[in-house]
């Protein structure tokens, strides 16, 4: 299918309700819970501050985290 992206097993387990998009310049999927959110933020911080901050923005705006 057009627009589909292959996810790793770890990423598939972290998807919450299947909500994913690339509106923030990176392809993100909603985490299942706060622990998964924190783990992903730490992983993305190791890559870049920009990616981590955009992921947090995505989670709060699109995934309903407060």
Secondary structure, DSSP 8 states (H G I E B T S, - for coil): -TT-----HHHHHH-STT-EE-TTSS-EE--SSHHHHHHHHHHHHHH-HHHHHHHHHHHHHHS---
